Every structure is written in structure tokens, then in C-alpha cells.
Amino acid sequence: MKAACLRQLGEPLALEELPKPGPAADEALVRVRACGIDGTDLKLLDGFGYAPSLPFIMGHEVAGEVAAVGADVTDFAPGDRVAVYNFITCNTCVYCRSFRDQLCLNMRGIVGILERPGGYAEYLSLPAQQLIRMPDAVSFADGATCCDAGMTALRAVDRAAARIGDMALVIGIGGVGSIVTQLLKAAGVTVIAVDIDAAKEAWARQQGAATFLSTAADELLNQLRSLSGGIGVDCAIDVVGLESTMAAGFAALRPGGRMVVVGYTPDLFPLSGKELAQNEKEVIGTRAGRRNDLARCLDLYAAGRLRSIVRRRYRLDQVNEALALLRAGVAGRIVLTFD
Ligand SMILES: [Zn+2]
């Protein structure tokens, strides 16, 4: 099979011909039909955060068809359309048993990110427990985007506890920010979208943003205050995680407001204890999504309640070009598709 291998940090991926991975007894062999490309892939390339053993096959937004199953697999059969939940969890620890799969204490790997090869290849084998059946109405490309961007957005909006009539700030309109904006709009929340790239305005408005801002931090806060009647927003969802974005998100909150941090970088941000305590502000972290967030995201697409965020499609042999475009900045999602 063809695969794009990460052999050395900072270097382009190498296109190689590798043996097709045979499924173990509890595994399924999945023929990849679509694989999303996102910021975590750039972090892996840059050696920040997760550090898989090299060589490694990235790609953690995978949708495809079951090609074969191991002897113990009874829930899936060849031909089934599936999306891949990428956290390989133990199913027995306190987090697994309390619907916080992505905090599992005994994680056995993350597909395309840590220890388990991902979807920058024509095939991958993985435990069948990772598969979620995909409704026929959902395309492989949209299904793939649910596997990280979509489920992460559902979880982040859940953590933000936004209510009808609230005003929310969404910082960073990439894949996650796009779906966050769609979900908030659907929930009756007024969205102010912020992105450093002014060219994303039309896209952000298509996702449901009422207002789009692309200004320096000081001016941004002035504009946010005036948009929110001088008091601040109910919640801020930061999909970027730079010092400047976290500081702006926190400062923009009204008393009792909640900031949800989804994106992360090596940055820290100074937090005023007085501001936090006296205004009962909340700072909340959120990590990817749970199995159920992925399943619900697929259902939302099947019901026509979410719009596709796929902007560009590339073939596997164009993966380095696609990663370069992502690094340059693109609204929505880039997806590798396989015939
Ligand atoms: Zn667990």
C-alpha cells in the first residue's frame, strides 16, 4: 500500500510502498477513503507536544470502509462505512466509565498521533472498538472531519455551557472554529468570530458568525466591549491558544463568563487572580472529544444540521503541498481523499 511516512522532524513526508497491515484477532483492516489534515499534524512535524516513535504514519481524521476483520470481530463486516475514534482507551478506568474517554488513564495510543499509525496511507489496522458506523448520508470527507474537528467542537461547546441568547467569542476560524460557530448559531447564540486572517470573513459569516473581527488585541477589546453593551461576552472559545488570544478571550468575558481553551501552543498567559475571583470568571480546558461526541457529530451531518467544512481535497501524493497550505492558513478543512 502507499503511505506517507514521517521519518525526520521538520522534513517533508516520504511517500513509500509498505506492506498492508494485517488485522489482529480483535482488529479491523480499514481501507481509507478520506483523511483530514489539521494543526496537530503540524505540531507532530515540528516535534511539539506528542512525540510518536519514528518512522510514523500521521492522519487522525479517518473515514473509510472495512476491508477485513480479525477472527474475534463480530460487530463489523467488510464493506461497512466507518469513522475512526482515535483515542484507544481501556474502557475500565474511572474516566472511561464516566464518559470522559479522552482522559483515559491507560491510553494505548492515539490513531495517527501516538503509537498507532494513522490515515496518511491506503489502509490501517486498528482495534474494532475504535470504529463507529457512518450513516450513508454522510460523505467520507465530512465523516473524516467529524473525527477530530467535529467531535472537538461538540465537546468545546458543551464545556462552554452556552445558552440561548448568549453572546460568544470564537477565536480562530479553522476546522474546529467553523463547526463551533455553526453549533453556537444553531443553539441561539450570537457569535463574534475573530481570526488574524481578514480573508476568512466571508467564510466565518457563512458558518453563522454575526460579526467578524480581525484586529490587534487592544482595538479588539474596545470593539468587543461596544458589541456586548460594555459588559463583555458570556463565553469565549479559544481555538488558537497563543498568549495574546487567551489574554484577549479572558479580558473579553463579562462577570461570570467562561473561557474554554481548545487550542494550545507552548505559550503561557498571565492570569489575574483578582480578575478571576472578583468577577467569578471561569477558565476551562477541553481535550478533543468523546466517542459519543463523534457519533453525535456524524448524526448531525446525516440530518443536514451541519454544513461541510471541507474546502480543499488533495491526493495522498500531494500531502506535503496540503500541509504547506495548512501552515499558510486556510479557512475550513483540507482533506486527503482516496479513490
Ligand atoms: Zn480508560
Boltz pocket constraint, residues with backbone or C-beta under 6 A from the ligand:
constraints:
  - pocket:
      binder: B
      contacts: [[A, 89], [A, 90], [A, 91], [A, 92], [A, 93], [A, 94], [A, 95], [A, 96], [A, 101], [A, 103], [A, 104], [A, 105], [A, 106], [A, 107]]
      max_distance: 6.0
